[in-house]
Amino acid sequence: VKRKIGDLVAEIDASEKVDQDAENLLLEIADGFIDFVTHSACKMARHRGGSVVEVKDFHFTLGK
């Protein structure tokens, strides 16, 4: 489910708004973070000899 940053901000404080440029920047940052974490988790799965990326691969990548 794709949500807009503005929707998330509204959940915190309905009176607040997010500038479109700021929303675009946050979406780019989030996209890059998700790409990085997913790529790292895939590498971790391969390293352990797995053919499926599991939650533990994401936990390891995120240091949890």
All heavy atoms as TSV, in Angstrom:
chain	resi	resn	atom	element	x	y	z
A	1	VAL	N	N	0.854	-1.175	0.000
A	1	VAL	CA	C	0.000	0.000	0.000
A	1	VAL	C	C	0.893	1.230	0.000
A	1	VAL	O	O	1.741	1.390	0.859
A	1	VAL	CB	C	-0.912	0.013	1.247
A	1	VAL	CG1	C	-1.684	1.302	1.324
A	1	VAL	CG2	C	-1.818	-1.181	1.255
A	2	LYS	N	N	0.703	2.066	-0.984
A	2	LYS	CA	C	1.490	3.289	-1.091
A	2	LYS	C	C	0.793	4.405	-0.332
A	2	LYS	O	O	-0.379	4.669	-0.549
A	2	LYS	CB	C	1.652	3.678	-2.558
A	2	LYS	CG	C	2.523	4.895	-2.757
A	2	LYS	CD	C	2.708	5.193	-4.226
A	2	LYS	CE	C	3.510	6.456	-4.415
A	2	LYS	NZ	N	3.665	6.785	-5.818
A	3	ARG	N	N	1.497	5.010	0.582
A	3	ARG	CA	C	0.944	6.118	1.356
A	3	ARG	C	C	1.782	7.353	1.093
A	3	ARG	O	O	2.975	7.279	0.853
A	3	ARG	CB	C	0.978	5.793	2.844
A	3	ARG	CG	C	0.062	4.644	3.200
A	3	ARG	CD	C	0.104	4.336	4.650
A	3	ARG	NE	N	-0.408	5.448	5.422
A	3	ARG	CZ	C	-0.471	5.451	6.749
A	3	ARG	NH1	N	-0.053	4.408	7.408
A	3	ARG	NH2	N	-0.928	6.475	7.394
A	4	LYS	N	N	1.147	8.466	1.183
A	4	LYS	CA	C	1.855	9.726	1.011
A	4	LYS	C	C	2.393	10.190	2.358
A	4	LYS	O	O	1.801	9.927	3.404
A	4	LYS	CB	C	0.931	10.785	0.435
A	4	LYS	CG	C	0.509	10.499	-0.980
A	4	LYS	CD	C	-0.295	11.645	-1.519
A	4	LYS	CE	C	-0.655	11.376	-2.971
A	4	LYS	NZ	N	-1.354	12.499	-3.564
A	5	ILE	N	N	3.501	10.889	2.314
A	5	ILE	CA	C	4.094	11.439	3.522
A	5	ILE	C	C	3.082	12.359	4.212
A	5	ILE	O	O	2.956	12.360	5.428
A	5	ILE	CB	C	5.399	12.203	3.202
A	5	ILE	CG1	C	6.427	11.275	2.536
A	5	ILE	CG2	C	5.972	12.864	4.445
A	5	ILE	CD1	C	6.903	10.136	3.375
A	6	GLY	N	N	2.350	13.119	3.421
A	6	GLY	CA	C	1.338	14.024	3.979
A	6	GLY	C	C	0.303	13.288	4.801
A	6	GLY	O	O	-0.159	13.801	5.830
A	7	ASP	N	N	-0.069	12.079	4.379
A	7	ASP	CA	C	-1.024	11.268	5.143
A	7	ASP	C	C	-0.433	10.866	6.494
A	7	ASP	O	O	-1.133	10.863	7.509
A	7	ASP	CB	C	-1.419	10.021	4.369
A	7	ASP	CG	C	-2.184	10.322	3.094
A	7	ASP	OD1	O	-2.729	11.448	2.973
A	7	ASP	OD2	O	-2.243	9.438	2.224
A	8	LEU	N	N	0.843	10.526	6.494
A	8	LEU	CA	C	1.505	10.156	7.743
A	8	LEU	C	C	1.592	11.344	8.700
A	8	LEU	O	O	1.357	11.208	9.898
A	8	LEU	CB	C	2.901	9.606	7.463
A	8	LEU	CG	C	2.958	8.302	6.680
A	8	LEU	CD1	C	4.390	7.973	6.304
A	8	LEU	CD2	C	2.337	7.174	7.463
A	9	VAL	N	N	1.923	12.508	8.155
A	9	VAL	CA	C	2.001	13.715	8.975
A	9	VAL	C	C	0.629	14.039	9.552
A	9	VAL	O	O	0.500	14.394	10.727
A	9	VAL	CB	C	2.560	14.908	8.164
A	9	VAL	CG1	C	2.415	16.211	8.925
A	9	VAL	CG2	C	4.014	14.653	7.808
A	10	ALA	N	N	-0.418	13.896	8.745
A	10	ALA	CA	C	-1.779	14.181	9.202
A	10	ALA	C	C	-2.189	13.270	10.351
A	10	ALA	O	O	-2.959	13.685	11.227
A	10	ALA	CB	C	-2.760	14.061	8.045
A	11	GLU	N	N	-1.690	12.044	10.373
A	11	GLU	CA	C	-1.983	11.136	11.487
A	11	GLU	C	C	-1.374	11.643	12.783
A	11	GLU	O	O	-1.942	11.449	13.847
A	11	GLU	CB	C	-1.447	9.738	11.198
A	11	GLU	CG	C	-2.286	8.933	10.248
A	11	GLU	CD	C	-1.770	7.514	10.087
A	11	GLU	OE1	O	-1.050	7.021	10.980
A	11	GLU	OE2	O	-2.098	6.902	9.053
A	12	ILE	N	N	-0.222	12.289	12.673
A	12	ILE	CA	C	0.458	12.817	13.855
A	12	ILE	C	C	-0.182	14.123	14.296
A	12	ILE	O	O	-0.452	14.330	15.476
A	12	ILE	CB	C	1.962	13.014	13.572
A	12	ILE	CG1	C	2.593	11.655	13.270
A	12	ILE	CG2	C	2.658	13.702	14.731
A	12	ILE	CD1	C	3.969	11.733	12.672
A	13	ASP	N	N	-0.426	15.011	13.341
A	13	ASP	CA	C	-1.026	16.314	13.641
A	13	ASP	C	C	-1.801	16.773	12.415
A	13	ASP	O	O	-1.211	17.167	11.406
A	13	ASP	CB	C	0.060	17.319	13.998
A	13	ASP	CG	C	-0.487	18.657	14.470
A	13	ASP	OD1	O	-1.686	18.935	14.245
A	13	ASP	OD2	O	0.273	19.419	15.071
A	14	ALA	N	N	-3.107	16.730	12.516
A	14	ALA	CA	C	-3.978	17.052	11.379
A	14	ALA	C	C	-3.827	18.494	10.908
A	14	ALA	O	O	-4.162	18.811	9.764
A	14	ALA	CB	C	-5.435	16.774	11.738
A	15	SER	N	N	-3.288	19.358	11.738
A	15	SER	CA	C	-3.147	20.763	11.349
A	15	SER	C	C	-1.865	21.030	10.558
A	15	SER	O	O	-1.697	22.115	10.005
A	15	SER	CB	C	-3.188	21.667	12.583
A	15	SER	OG	O	-2.040	21.452	13.388
A	16	GLU	N	N	-0.971	20.058	10.503
A	16	GLU	CA	C	0.299	20.226	9.795
A	16	GLU	C	C	0.183	19.797	8.337
A	16	GLU	O	O	-0.551	18.887	7.998
A	16	GLU	CB	C	1.413	19.418	10.463
A	16	GLU	CG	C	1.789	19.905	11.837
A	16	GLU	CD	C	2.436	21.268	11.833
A	16	GLU	OE1	O	3.127	21.626	10.861
A	16	GLU	OE2	O	2.249	21.990	12.824
A	17	LYS	N	N	0.942	20.451	7.483
A	17	LYS	CA	C	1.021	20.116	6.057
A	17	LYS	C	C	2.486	19.926	5.683
A	17	LYS	O	O	3.382	20.434	6.337
A	17	LYS	CB	C	0.415	21.239	5.197
A	17	LYS	CG	C	-1.018	21.576	5.537
A	17	LYS	CD	C	-1.943	20.446	5.163
A	17	LYS	CE	C	-3.376	20.839	5.485
A	17	LYS	NZ	N	-4.163	19.765	6.000
A	18	VAL	N	N	2.717	19.212	4.589
A	18	VAL	CA	C	4.076	18.975	4.105
A	18	VAL	C	C	4.216	19.581	2.713
A	18	VAL	O	O	3.379	19.337	1.834
A	18	VAL	CB	C	4.401	17.462	4.046
A	18	VAL	CG1	C	5.782	17.231	3.490
A	18	VAL	CG2	C	4.264	16.837	5.411
A	19	ASP	N	N	5.256	20.360	2.527
A	19	ASP	CA	C	5.583	20.940	1.239
A	19	ASP	C	C	5.836	19.808	0.232
A	19	ASP	O	O	6.417	18.777	0.576
A	19	ASP	CB	C	6.839	21.805	1.417
A	19	ASP	CG	C	7.325	22.402	0.136
A	19	ASP	OD1	O	6.800	23.452	-0.263
A	19	ASP	OD2	O	8.241	21.802	-0.461
A	20	GLN	N	N	5.409	19.979	-1.001
A	20	GLN	CA	C	5.566	18.945	-2.030
A	20	GLN	C	C	7.028	18.587	-2.266
A	20	GLN	O	O	7.375	17.417	-2.425
A	20	GLN	CB	C	4.923	19.387	-3.352
A	20	GLN	CG	C	4.914	18.303	-4.420
A	20	GLN	CD	C	4.078	17.099	-4.029
A	20	GLN	OE1	O	2.964	17.242	-3.552
A	20	GLN	NE2	N	4.617	15.911	-4.213
A	21	ASP	N	N	7.923	19.595	-2.264
A	21	ASP	CA	C	9.353	19.313	-2.438
A	21	ASP	C	C	9.894	18.481	-1.277
A	21	ASP	O	O	10.703	17.571	-1.478
A	21	ASP	CB	C	10.151	20.610	-2.574
A	21	ASP	CG	C	9.904	21.324	-3.886
A	21	ASP	OD1	O	9.486	20.656	-4.860
A	21	ASP	OD2	O	10.115	22.548	-3.941
A	22	ALA	N	N	9.443	18.790	-0.064
A	22	ALA	CA	C	9.887	18.026	1.106
A	22	ALA	C	C	9.367	16.597	1.028
A	22	ALA	O	O	10.091	15.645	1.340
A	22	ALA	CB	C	9.402	18.693	2.391
A	23	GLU	N	N	8.121	16.436	0.599
A	23	GLU	CA	C	7.548	15.094	0.462
A	23	GLU	C	C	8.320	14.286	-0.575
A	23	GLU	O	O	8.665	13.122	-0.341
A	23	GLU	CB	C	6.075	15.175	0.074
A	23	GLU	CG	C	5.402	13.828	0.020
A	23	GLU	CD	C	3.894	13.896	-0.142
A	23	GLU	OE1	O	3.343	14.989	-0.319
A	23	GLU	OE2	O	3.277	12.820	-0.094
A	24	ASN	N	N	8.642	14.908	-1.705
A	24	ASN	CA	C	9.411	14.219	-2.745
A	24	ASN	C	C	10.783	13.809	-2.246
A	24	ASN	O	O	11.263	12.704	-2.536
A	24	ASN	CB	C	9.533	15.088	-3.992
A	24	ASN	CG	C	8.224	15.224	-4.730
A	24	ASN	OD1	O	7.331	14.402	-4.592
A	24	ASN	ND2	N	8.096	16.277	-5.515
A	25	LEU	N	N	11.439	14.687	-1.485
A	25	LEU	CA	C	12.759	14.375	-0.938
A	25	LEU	C	C	12.679	13.188	0.013
A	25	LEU	O	O	13.487	12.257	-0.067
A	25	LEU	CB	C	13.345	15.591	-0.215
A	25	LEU	CG	C	14.674	15.355	0.487
A	25	LEU	CD1	C	15.759	14.989	-0.516
A	25	LEU	CD2	C	15.069	16.577	1.294
A	26	LEU	N	N	11.699	13.197	0.910
A	26	LEU	CA	C	11.551	12.091	1.852
A	26	LEU	C	C	11.249	10.781	1.137
A	26	LEU	O	O	11.762	9.721	1.520
A	26	LEU	CB	C	10.453	12.401	2.868
A	26	LEU	CG	C	10.828	13.437	3.923
A	26	LEU	CD1	C	9.610	13.797	4.757
A	26	LEU	CD2	C	11.949	12.934	4.810
A	27	LEU	N	N	10.456	10.838	0.086
A	27	LEU	CA	C	10.155	9.631	-0.682
A	27	LEU	C	C	11.407	9.095	-1.378
A	27	LEU	O	O	11.621	7.875	-1.432
A	27	LEU	CB	C	9.045	9.893	-1.694
A	27	LEU	CG	C	7.654	10.101	-1.095
A	27	LEU	CD1	C	6.682	10.577	-2.164
A	27	LEU	CD2	C	7.157	8.841	-0.422
A	28	GLU	N	N	12.255	9.975	-1.890
A	28	GLU	CA	C	13.510	9.548	-2.510
A	28	GLU	C	C	14.434	8.900	-1.493
A	28	GLU	O	O	15.057	7.869	-1.771
A	28	GLU	CB	C	14.222	10.739	-3.156
A	28	GLU	CG	C	13.599	11.218	-4.438
A	28	GLU	CD	C	14.349	12.406	-5.025
A	28	GLU	OE1	O	15.576	12.496	-4.832
A	28	GLU	OE2	O	13.684	13.234	-5.676
A	29	ILE	N	N	14.517	9.500	-0.307
A	29	ILE	CA	C	15.362	8.949	0.753
A	29	ILE	C	C	14.850	7.573	1.175
A	29	ILE	O	O	15.627	6.623	1.315
A	29	ILE	CB	C	15.424	9.909	1.957
A	29	ILE	CG1	C	16.194	11.174	1.567
A	29	ILE	CG2	C	16.053	9.233	3.175
A	29	ILE	CD1	C	16.091	12.298	2.574
A	30	ALA	N	N	13.543	7.460	1.364
A	30	ALA	CA	C	12.952	6.180	1.764
A	30	ALA	C	C	13.180	5.124	0.697
A	30	ALA	O	O	13.508	3.967	1.014
A	30	ALA	CB	C	11.457	6.359	2.041
A	31	ASP	N	N	13.030	5.496	-0.558
A	31	ASP	CA	C	13.237	4.555	-1.656
A	31	ASP	C	C	14.675	4.048	-1.674
A	31	ASP	O	O	14.922	2.847	-1.815
A	31	ASP	CB	C	12.874	5.215	-2.988
A	31	ASP	CG	C	12.880	4.245	-4.143
A	31	ASP	OD1	O	12.217	3.189	-4.036
A	31	ASP	OD2	O	13.547	4.532	-5.158
A	32	GLY	N	N	15.628	4.954	-1.487
A	32	GLY	CA	C	17.035	4.564	-1.443
A	32	GLY	C	C	17.336	3.647	-0.269
A	32	GLY	O	O	18.082	2.670	-0.400
A	33	PHE	N	N	16.740	3.944	0.886
A	33	PHE	CA	C	16.937	3.122	2.075
A	33	PHE	C	C	16.388	1.718	1.849
A	33	PHE	O	O	17.045	0.711	2.149
A	33	PHE	CB	C	16.258	3.775	3.281
A	33	PHE	CG	C	16.315	2.948	4.530
A	33	PHE	CD1	C	17.485	2.840	5.262
A	33	PHE	CD2	C	15.190	2.275	4.975
A	33	PHE	CE1	C	17.541	2.070	6.417
A	33	PHE	CE2	C	15.229	1.509	6.129
A	33	PHE	CZ	C	16.406	1.406	6.852
A	34	ILE	N	N	15.190	1.618	1.290
A	34	ILE	CA	C	14.571	0.315	1.030
A	34	ILE	C	C	15.401	-0.479	0.027
A	34	ILE	O	O	15.621	-1.685	0.201
A	34	ILE	CB	C	13.113	0.481	0.563
A	34	ILE	CG1	C	12.265	0.991	1.733
A	34	ILE	CG2	C	12.556	-0.826	0.010
A	34	ILE	CD1	C	10.894	1.460	1.342
A	35	ASP	N	N	15.893	0.189	-1.014
A	35	ASP	CA	C	16.758	-0.489	-1.992
A	35	ASP	C	C	18.013	-1.041	-1.324
A	35	ASP	O	O	18.395	-2.193	-1.545
A	35	ASP	CB	C	17.163	0.459	-3.121
A	35	ASP	CG	C	16.070	0.706	-4.132
A	35	ASP	OD1	O	15.062	-0.039	-4.135
A	35	ASP	OD2	O	16.218	1.653	-4.928
A	36	PHE	N	N	18.653	-0.212	-0.495
A	36	PHE	CA	C	19.880	-0.618	0.181
A	36	PHE	C	C	19.642	-1.810	1.105
A	36	PHE	O	O	20.379	-2.799	1.071
A	36	PHE	CB	C	20.468	0.550	0.980
A	36	PHE	CG	C	21.620	0.151	1.845
A	36	PHE	CD1	C	22.874	-0.044	1.299
A	36	PHE	CD2	C	21.440	-0.051	3.202
A	36	PHE	CE1	C	23.940	-0.441	2.097
A	36	PHE	CE2	C	22.492	-0.447	4.006
A	36	PHE	CZ	C	23.746	-0.638	3.457
A	37	VAL	N	N	18.608	-1.727	1.936
A	37	VAL	CA	C	18.329	-2.787	2.900
A	37	VAL	C	C	17.958	-4.085	2.183
A	37	VAL	O	O	18.419	-5.167	2.555
A	37	VAL	CB	C	17.220	-2.356	3.889
A	37	VAL	CG1	C	16.745	-3.523	4.745
A	37	VAL	CG2	C	17.718	-1.219	4.773
A	38	THR	N	N	17.142	-3.982	1.143
A	38	THR	CA	C	16.738	-5.175	0.406
A	38	THR	C	C	17.936	-5.828	-0.277
A	38	THR	O	O	18.104	-7.058	-0.223
A	38	THR	CB	C	15.647	-4.824	-0.626
A	38	THR	OG1	O	14.535	-4.244	0.058
A	38	THR	CG2	C	15.184	-6.052	-1.386
A	39	HIS	N	N	18.784	-5.019	-0.904
A	39	HIS	CA	C	19.985	-5.553	-1.557
A	39	HIS	C	C	20.890	-6.240	-0.530
A	39	HIS	O	O	21.393	-7.353	-0.775
A	39	HIS	CB	C	20.732	-4.422	-2.264
A	39	HIS	CG	C	21.975	-4.856	-2.956
A	39	HIS	ND1	N	21.960	-5.556	-4.147
A	39	HIS	CD2	C	23.277	-4.711	-2.619
A	39	HIS	CE1	C	23.202	-5.817	-4.502
A	39	HIS	NE2	N	24.021	-5.314	-3.587
A	40	SER	N	N	21.073	-5.603	0.614
A	40	SER	CA	C	21.922	-6.184	1.657
A	40	SER	C	C	21.337	-7.477	2.206
A	40	SER	O	O	22.064	-8.440	2.467
A	40	SER	CB	C	22.120	-5.179	2.791
A	40	SER	OG	O	22.804	-4.037	2.319
A	41	ALA	N	N	20.017	-7.523	2.386
A	41	ALA	CA	C	19.372	-8.740	2.885
A	41	ALA	C	C	19.510	-9.878	1.868
A	41	ALA	O	O	19.712	-11.034	2.256
A	41	ALA	CB	C	17.902	-8.467	3.201
A	42	CYS	N	N	19.419	-9.553	0.589
A	42	CYS	CA	C	19.611	-10.571	-0.451
A	42	CYS	C	C	21.032	-11.124	-0.409
A	42	CYS	O	O	21.241	-12.341	-0.527
A	42	CYS	CB	C	19.316	-9.989	-1.836
A	42	CYS	SG	S	17.576	-9.670	-2.143
A	43	LYS	N	N	21.999	-10.250	-0.230
A	43	LYS	CA	C	23.388	-10.693	-0.125
A	43	LYS	C	C	23.574	-11.580	1.097
A	43	LYS	O	O	24.297	-12.587	1.043
A	43	LYS	CB	C	24.329	-9.486	-0.065
A	43	LYS	CG	C	24.490	-8.777	-1.391
A	43	LYS	CD	C	25.296	-7.512	-1.294
A	43	LYS	CE	C	26.684	-7.708	-0.778
A	43	LYS	NZ	N	27.478	-6.450	-0.798
A	44	MET	N	N	22.921	-11.231	2.193
A	44	MET	CA	C	23.026	-12.031	3.414
A	44	MET	C	C	22.417	-13.416	3.199
A	44	MET	O	O	22.983	-14.428	3.621
A	44	MET	CB	C	22.322	-11.320	4.574
A	44	MET	CG	C	22.401	-12.058	5.891
A	44	MET	SD	S	24.065	-12.506	6.441
A	44	MET	CE	C	24.880	-10.938	6.438
A	45	ALA	N	N	21.281	-13.473	2.518
A	45	ALA	CA	C	20.647	-14.769	2.239
A	45	ALA	C	C	21.571	-15.644	1.391
A	45	ALA	O	O	21.715	-16.845	1.664
A	45	ALA	CB	C	19.300	-14.558	1.540
A	46	ARG	N	N	22.172	-15.050	0.366
A	46	ARG	CA	C	23.112	-15.812	-0.471
A	46	ARG	C	C	24.306	-16.283	0.345
A	46	ARG	O	O	24.773	-17.415	0.195
A	46	ARG	CB	C	23.583	-14.959	-1.652
A	46	ARG	CG	C	22.611	-14.924	-2.803
A	46	ARG	CD	C	23.233	-14.363	-4.065
A	46	ARG	NE	N	23.807	-13.035	-3.897
A	46	ARG	CZ	C	23.157	-11.897	-4.094
A	46	ARG	NH1	N	21.899	-11.918	-4.478
A	46	ARG	NH2	N	23.749	-10.745	-3.930
A	47	HIS	N	N	24.808	-15.417	1.219
A	47	HIS	CA	C	25.978	-15.738	2.036
A	47	HIS	C	C	25.705	-16.949	2.939
A	47	HIS	O	O	26.579	-17.805	3.111
A	47	HIS	CB	C	26.374	-14.541	2.883
A	47	HIS	CG	C	27.512	-14.805	3.814
A	47	HIS	ND1	N	28.806	-14.958	3.369
A	47	HIS	CD2	C	27.542	-14.966	5.156
A	47	HIS	CE1	C	29.589	-15.193	4.410
A	47	HIS	NE2	N	28.844	-15.200	5.506
A	48	ARG	N	N	24.501	-17.031	3.480
A	48	ARG	CA	C	24.178	-18.164	4.354
A	48	ARG	C	C	23.721	-19.381	3.566
A	48	ARG	O	O	23.369	-20.406	4.140
A	48	ARG	CB	C	23.152	-17.769	5.415
A	48	ARG	CG	C	21.800	-17.419	4.911
A	48	ARG	CD	C	20.786	-17.213	6.043
A	48	ARG	NE	N	19.557	-16.721	5.504
A	48	ARG	CZ	C	18.666	-17.442	4.820
A	48	ARG	NH1	N	18.883	-18.724	4.620
A	48	ARG	NH2	N	17.569	-16.893	4.351
A	49	GLY	N	N	23.707	-19.291	2.213
A	49	GLY	CA	C	23.353	-20.419	1.372
A	49	GLY	C	C	21.860	-20.572	1.140
A	49	GLY	O	O	21.417	-21.605	0.647
A	50	GLY	N	N	21.094	-19.549	1.468
A	50	GLY	CA	C	19.650	-19.628	1.292
A	50	GLY	C	C	19.223	-19.218	-0.108
A	50	GLY	O	O	19.923	-18.482	-0.805
A	51	SER	N	N	18.075	-19.702	-0.503
A	51	SER	CA	C	17.515	-19.310	-1.799
A	51	SER	C	C	16.307	-18.393	-1.615
A	51	SER	O	O	15.702	-17.958	-2.591
A	51	SER	CB	C	17.111	-20.553	-2.600
A	51	SER	OG	O	16.133	-21.288	-1.890
A	52	VAL	N	N	15.970	-18.128	-0.345
A	52	VAL	CA	C	14.849	-17.255	-0.002
A	52	VAL	C	C	15.341	-16.238	1.015
A	52	VAL	O	O	16.033	-16.585	1.983
A	52	VAL	CB	C	13.680	-18.081	0.606
A	52	VAL	CG1	C	12.576	-17.181	1.097
A	52	VAL	CG2	C	13.153	-19.082	-0.411
A	53	VAL	N	N	14.989	-14.977	0.815
A	53	VAL	CA	C	15.330	-13.936	1.786
A	53	VAL	C	C	14.337	-14.052	2.935
A	53	VAL	O	O	13.127	-14.057	2.736
A	53	VAL	CB	C	15.255	-12.534	1.154
A	53	VAL	CG1	C	15.606	-11.473	2.181
A	53	VAL	CG2	C	16.176	-12.440	-0.051
A	54	GLU	N	N	14.872	-14.185	4.149
A	54	GLU	CA	C	14.038	-14.363	5.335
A	54	GLU	C	C	14.129	-13.144	6.237
A	54	GLU	O	O	15.011	-12.295	6.066
A	54	GLU	CB	C	14.479	-15.614	6.090
A	54	GLU	CG	C	14.339	-16.890	5.274
A	54	GLU	CD	C	14.839	-18.124	5.995
A	54	GLU	OE1	O	15.140	-18.050	7.202
A	54	GLU	OE2	O	14.937	-19.173	5.335
A	55	VAL	N	N	13.231	-13.091	7.193
A	55	VAL	CA	C	13.198	-11.972	8.137
A	55	VAL	C	C	14.543	-11.819	8.824
A	55	VAL	O	O	15.022	-10.694	9.035
A	55	VAL	CB	C	12.063	-12.158	9.177
A	55	VAL	CG1	C	12.163	-11.136	10.292
A	55	VAL	CG2	C	10.713	-12.075	8.508
A	56	LYS	N	N	15.187	-12.928	9.144
A	56	LYS	CA	C	16.478	-12.843	9.837
A	56	LYS	C	C	17.529	-12.129	8.985
A	56	LYS	O	O	18.438	-11.504	9.522
A	56	LYS	CB	C	16.968	-14.224	10.264
A	56	LYS	CG	C	17.247	-15.193	9.130
A	56	LYS	CD	C	17.612	-16.558	9.698
A	56	LYS	CE	C	17.769	-17.588	8.607
A	56	LYS	NZ	N	18.043	-18.912	9.184
A	57	ASP	N	N	17.413	-12.202	7.659
A	57	ASP	CA	C	18.350	-11.492	6.786
A	57	ASP	C	C	18.162	-9.983	6.919
A	57	ASP	O	O	19.128	-9.223	6.943
A	57	ASP	CB	C	18.155	-11.930	5.333
A	57	ASP	CG	C	18.378	-13.420	5.147
A	57	ASP	OD1	O	19.377	-13.944	5.675
A	57	ASP	OD2	O	17.533	-14.052	4.493
A	58	PHE	N	N	16.898	-9.563	7.017
A	58	PHE	CA	C	16.625	-8.138	7.225
A	58	PHE	C	C	17.061	-7.702	8.621
A	58	PHE	O	O	17.636	-6.631	8.788
A	58	PHE	CB	C	15.135	-7.827	7.006
A	58	PHE	CG	C	14.741	-7.834	5.558
A	58	PHE	CD1	C	14.135	-8.940	4.993
A	58	PHE	CD2	C	14.992	-6.735	4.757
A	58	PHE	CE1	C	13.771	-8.954	3.655
A	58	PHE	CE2	C	14.639	-6.728	3.422
A	58	PHE	CZ	C	14.026	-7.844	2.869
A	59	HIS	N	N	16.802	-8.535	9.625
A	59	HIS	CA	C	17.221	-8.201	10.987
A	59	HIS	C	C	18.728	-8.030	11.071
A	59	HIS	O	O	19.218	-7.069	11.673
A	59	HIS	CB	C	16.777	-9.278	11.965
A	59	HIS	CG	C	15.341	-9.185	12.353
A	59	HIS	ND1	N	14.726	-10.103	13.149
A	59	HIS	CD2	C	14.378	-8.275	12.048
A	59	HIS	CE1	C	13.469	-9.785	13.337
A	59	HIS	NE2	N	13.233	-8.676	12.655
A	60	PHE	N	N	19.466	-8.946	10.454
A	60	PHE	CA	C	20.918	-8.834	10.464
A	60	PHE	C	C	21.367	-7.559	9.772
A	60	PHE	O	O	22.239	-6.836	10.272
A	60	PHE	CB	C	21.566	-10.057	9.801
A	60	PHE	CG	C	23.058	-10.053	9.906
A	60	PHE	CD1	C	23.675	-10.537	11.040
A	60	PHE	CD2	C	23.839	-9.544	8.871
A	60	PHE	CE1	C	25.060	-10.526	11.140
A	60	PHE	CE2	C	25.216	-9.519	8.975
A	60	PHE	CZ	C	25.824	-10.003	10.112
A	61	THR	N	N	20.773	-7.277	8.629
A	61	THR	CA	C	21.134	-6.077	7.860
A	61	THR	C	C	20.882	-4.818	8.672
A	61	THR	O	O	21.665	-3.875	8.638
A	61	THR	CB	C	20.321	-6.032	6.551
A	61	THR	OG1	O	20.675	-7.173	5.761
A	61	THR	CG2	C	20.601	-4.779	5.753
A	62	LEU	N	N	19.780	-4.797	9.403
A	62	LEU	CA	C	19.403	-3.614	10.181
A	62	LEU	C	C	20.039	-3.594	11.563
A	62	LEU	O	O	19.834	-2.652	12.324
A	62	LEU	CB	C	17.886	-3.534	10.309
A	62	LEU	CG	C	17.156	-3.301	8.984
A	62	LEU	CD1	C	15.656	-3.498	9.178
A	62	LEU	CD2	C	17.446	-1.919	8.436
A	63	GLY	N	N	20.807	-4.635	11.892
A	63	GLY	CA	C	21.501	-4.666	13.167
A	63	GLY	C	C	20.589	-4.956	14.340
A	63	GLY	O	O	20.858	-4.504	15.459
A	64	LYS	N	N	19.535	-5.701	14.101
A	64	LYS	CA	C	18.604	-6.019	15.193
A	64	LYS	C	C	18.866	-7.387	15.737
A	64	LYS	O	O	19.271	-8.283	15.121
A	64	LYS	CB	C	17.154	-5.937	14.702
A	64	LYS	CG	C	16.777	-4.518	14.396
A	64	LYS	CD	C	15.306	-4.426	14.144
A	64	LYS	CE	C	14.916	-2.967	14.045
A	64	LYS	NZ	N	13.521	-2.760	14.153
